[in-house]
Amino acid sequence: MMSTRHFLTLLDLSSNELQQLIQRAIELKQMRNQGAVYEPLKNRVMAMIFEKASTRTRVSFEAGMAQFGGHAMFLSPKDTQLGRGEPVEDSARVISSMVDIVMIRTFSHELVETFAAHSRVPVINALTDDYHPCQLLADMQTFHEFRGSIQGSTVAWIGDGNNMCHSYINAARQFDFHLNIACPTGFEPNASLVEANQDRITLLDSPEEAVQKADLVVTDVWASMGQEDEQRQRMREFKGYQVNPALMDLANKDALFMHCLPAHRGEEVSDTMMDDPRCVAFAEAENRLHAQKALIEFLLKDLILN
C-alpha cells in the first residue's frame, strides 16, 4: 500500500500529474455527456466537511460521487464534534477510519493540514482562507477546452490577493504561465508566496496594465466569506478594479474571462461582462464536477484497481 496522497494545494501533485488530471477530466465529461455509466466507486464513501457554506462545491462533489456509484455524506459544523471542540487530530482518526476519502471546506488552512496528517485516507482541500486548488483544476480544464494548452500564456488576476489569487500563483508554477496581479495597496497576496514565485508573477496596481497581452482575465468577489463587515470599505478601496468589456478590450483579442462564482454583478464584474461571449464562467462552474471526479479517481486509484 502506497502512502496516502492528499490534495491540499496544487503543489501536492506534479505538473505532469496535473496535466493528466485535466485530460482525464475532459474524458470523464465526454463519458457523462454520452450517457456512459462508469461506477468505479461502488460502496465507497466520501465525508464532506463544511465549515463554510457552498453551492458549487457541494453539488459537484456530491454529484460526482453519485455518478461514480459511491456516496457523499454532508457534515456541517452542527453535525460534527469538530465544531464542538474535539481535537482535529481525533476527528481525523475517527472519520478516516470509516470513509474512503474526505473533503474539507473551512477557514483555516492549518486545520486541513492537521486533519490530513492524522487521516488514513486522502484529504481534499475544497477551499480554505489560503487556497482553493479544486477551482484551479476546473479553470485549467476550461482554458484547455477553449484555447488548448495554457503553457506560455499570460493570465491577469484583478482584485483581491485572496485564496484564489494564491492558487493562481501556484498554477503559474505548475502549468507554466505568467501571472500579472493587479491589487489595490494593502490587498496583495501572501508575501512569501510572491517571493517564492517571483519569476512567474508581476505585481501591479493598474488593472489596465495587468490585462495587456493577457490570454485570460480572472477576478473574484472583493469581500470573501467572513469578510462581509469589510464590504463597504472594500467597495471604496477596489474602485476601478471592476472587470468590464472595456477592460477586457485591452487584453488579447481572443482572451477569456473567468470568475469562480458567485459573482456580485455590478461590483467586481459588470453585468455586461457576465453576459459577454468572452465570459466562460458557467462552463468553468460545470467543470468543477468533471475536474473533481478526475481528482477523486486519481486519489483512490489503488481502491479502483483492487
N, C-alpha and C positions, 0 to 999 in steps of 0.2 A: 504494500500500500504506500503510495507516494505521500509526501507531506501535503497537508491541506492548502489549497490555493485560495486566496481571498481577493476581492476587488474593492479596495478602499480608495485608490486613486488610479489614474491611467498608468502610473509608473509600475503598478503591480504586474502588468503584462508587458512583454517585449513589443517593440514596433512590429515585428513580424507576426506575433500572435494577434495583435490588434488589427492588422490588415486582414488576416484570415477570418477574424470575427466579423468584420464588415462584409466580406464576401459571403460568409455563411448567413448573415442576416438577410442579405439580398436573396439568397436561395430559399430561406425559410419563408420569406414574404411571397415569393413566387409559388411555393408549395401551398401556402394558405389560400392565395388568390385562385389557385386551380382546384381548390376544394380537397386537396390531398389530406388524408388522416395520418398523422405522424405522432405516435404517443409513446415516446421512449421513457417517460417518467411515470408510468402507471404505478400507483401505490406510493409515490414519492410525495413528500410534504415540504412546503416552504412556510416558514414562520415570517410574517411581515410585521415588523415592529414600527409603529408610527408614533413619534412624539410630535411631529409636525404634520399638519393636515396636507392632503394631496388629492388631486383628481387624476392626472395622467399617470403618476407613479403607481397608485393603487390599481387603477383599471388595467394598465399594461402588464404589471406583474401577475395580477390575479387571472387575467385572460390568458396570458402566456402559459401559466402553469396548467390551467384547464385544457388548453389546446394540446399541451404535451401529455395529457392524460393523468396529470397529478392534481394536487390540491394546494391551495394557498390559504393560510389561516391569518386573518386580520387581528392584530393585537394593538389596541390603543393604550395610552398610559392608564386609563381607567380599568383596563382588563388585566394588567400585569403587576407583579410586585416591583418591577423596575421603577415604576412611578411612586412606590411607597417606601423606598429606601433600602431595598435588598441590594447588596453589593452587585455591581455589574458582573464581576467575576463569577459569582454564584449563579446569577441568572443565566449567564452564558453556558455554564456547565450543565445546568438542568435542561434548558431549552434545546441545546445542541445534542443532548442525549436522546431526544425524542423525534427530531425532524432531520431532514436531509440537507437543508440549506436555509440560511437566514438572510433576510433583507432588512436593513435598518434605515429609517429616515428620522434624523434627530438634529439637535442643535450642535452639540459638542462633538468635534471630530475625535477627540480623545476617547470618548465613550465607545465609539465604533472600533477604535484600535484596541481598547481594553477587552471588549467583547470578543473580537477576532482572536486575540492572544489566548483566550480561555475557551474557545469554541472548537469542537472536534469536527465541525462541518464548515463548508465555505460560507463566508460572510460577504454580503454585497452592501456597499455604501450607496444608498438610494437618495442621498443628499445630507450634507452637514453644513454648518456655517462656513466651512473652509473649502469644500469641494463638492462637485456634482458630476462625477465621471460618467454615470449612465446617460445623462443628457448628451454628453460629448460623443458617445458611441452613436446615438441617433443622429446628431448633427453631421458627423463624418460620413455616415451612411447616406444621408440625404444629399450632401455635396457630391459624393461619388455617383449617385444615381443621376443627378442633373448635369454634372460637369466632368466626371471622371476623377482621376487622382488629384488630391489636394496638394500633393508634394510640390514644393517650389512656389506655391501661391502666396498671395498676401491677404491676410484677414485683418479687418478693423473691428476692434471692440470699442463700443461707445457707451460711456456711462460709469456705473459704479464698479470699483475694483473688488468685486464680491466673489462668492464661491464659484460662480460661472466663469468669471474672469480668470480665477486661479486655475480652473480646469482647462481653459483655453491656453494658458501658458504651458501647462503640461502637454497639451495636444500639439502645440507648436513644436515641441521637442520630439514627441513620439511619432507624429505624422509628417514632420519635416516641412513646416511652412513658416513664414514670417508673420509676426503679430504686431500690429500697431494698436496701442491702447491710448484712448483719449478719456481722461477722467478729470473732473474738477479737483482743484487743490484740496488735499485732506481726504480724498476718497480713492487714493491709489491702492493698487493691490499690495499684498504682503511683500515687504522689502527684501527678505531673504530669498523668496521665490523669484523675484525680479533679478536679484543679484546672480542667482544660480543659472539663470536663463538669458543673460543679457545679450548673448549672440543671436538670440531668436526674436527679441522683442524691442520695440521702440516706444518709449513713454512720451506722450504729447498731451498738451491741454487743449488743442484745437481739433474738434471733430472733422472740420473741413480738410485739415492737413492729414488726419489719420485715414480718411477714406480714399485719398489719392492712390490710384493704381490698385485699389483693393478688388479682389475677386469675390469676397464675401464680407458682408457687414452684419454685425451681430450686436444686439442690445438685450437688456433685461430691465425689470422694474427698478425704479430708483430707490424704493424702500422695500427691502426683503421682509419675509415673515419675521415678526418680532421687533421690527423697526417702525411700526405704524405711528408711534408717537413722534418720530422724527420726520414724518411725511411732509409737513408744511415747510419746515426748514430746508429739506432736500429739494422740494419743488423750486425754491429760490436758488439754491446752490447749483442745480442742474439745468437752469435756464440756458437755452442754446445747445443743449445736448440731445434734443429730440431727433430721432431718425425719421425723415420725411422724404418724399420724392425728390425735392430739391437737393438734399444732402446726397441721396443715392445717385443723382445725376453726375456727381463729382467722382464717383467710383468708376471702375471699368464698365464698358457698355453691357457686358453680359454678367455683371455682378449679381449675386443672390443676396437676399435679406433673410436673416433668421432671428427668431425670438423663441425662448423656451416656453413661453406662455405660463400663466395667464398674462395677457397684455393689458396695460392700463392705457387704452386708446386716448390720445389727447395729451398724454404725459410723455413717456419715453419714446413713444412711437405715435405718429399721426394716424388717424382713421384711414386716410387715403393710402398710407404706406401699407397698412394691413391688407388692403384690398388691391394693392398693386400687383401686376403679374410677376414682378421680381421677388415677391414675398413667398417663401416656401415653408412658412411656419406650420401649416396644417399637415403637410407631408412629413415634416420634421417631427411633429407630435405623434403621428401614427407610427413612425419608425421607432419610437420608444419600445413598442411591442416587439418588433422584429429583432432589434439590436439586443434587447434584454433576453429574448429567447435564445439567441446565439450565445450570449454570455452564460446563461444558466446551463445550457448544453455543454459548453466548454468546461465550466467548473465541476460539472457532475459526470464528465465523460467516463470516469472509472466505473461509475454505477451503471452507465448505459451499456458498456461493453460486457458487463457480467450478466 
